[in-house]
Amino acid sequence: MARAFATIAFTPAVRSQQHRKGSADAYAKLLSDDVVYPDELGPQEIDFITARDGFYQASVSQTGWPYVQFRGGPAGFLKVLSSQTLGYADYRGNRQYISAGNLSGNDRLSMILMDYPNRRRLKLWGRARLIEGDDHPEILDQLHDPSYRARPERAVMITVEAFDWNCPSHIPQRLTVDEAHQEIAALRRENEALRAETSALRATLARGTPTLKGTDQ
């Protein structure tokens, strides 16, 4: 959805900065009517989204201030319901309801999804619709993972307007505890395999070395 992304993100003020800094020509093709880009989430985006256990979400207040919040849950809690629709169960937190209040007045929202181990980042723009669990419990049941011990209060349905993959520059490589355990386990398996291979090689060499007799002492 590169054309949609450019249309939303490259405002006149942004284009002015691009011209000043020399990147305007490189990005001009994204605004061209002659180039057709996919306008729906594809397999790459869907696989990436469903593997995430959290994301950063930004909304805008009635006074124009942006508000960024982290949303987390079990891997896959942000569900791809269609090629242009996402949904997640909004779990109860500190009950400030800043995002909920912002989105009730301005449905625009942006999201950044991070894959720190592989230094990948997906940006999404969309329009959100809040659905209270008491009004439509069947929707919340569809989105809520019953194995996750948290109380869902509402469903957030997002119509994706645009997305864009970011370059990996300056993304630190980090691992969660589970990811670190997986990496350590893989290293242990590799180490055990190398040990077994070394032992087998030593045994083969020992069997093939002749015993020398009558050697001068």
Salt bridges, closest charged atoms under 4 A:
ASP33 OD1 - ARG3 NH1 2.90
ASP90 OD1 - ARG71 NE 3.02
ASP90 OD2 - ARG154 NH1 2.99
ASP107 OD1 - ARG127 NH1 2.75
ASP115 OD1 - ARG52 NH2 3.95
ASP115 OD2 - ARG120 NE 3.28
GLU132 OE2 - ARG154 NE 3.11
GLU138 OE2 - HIS136 ND1 3.27
GLU153 OE2 - ARG92 NE 3.90
GLU153 OE1 - ARG154 NH2 3.47
GLU161 OE2 - ARG127 NE 3.69
ASP164 OD2 - LYS123 NZ 3.61
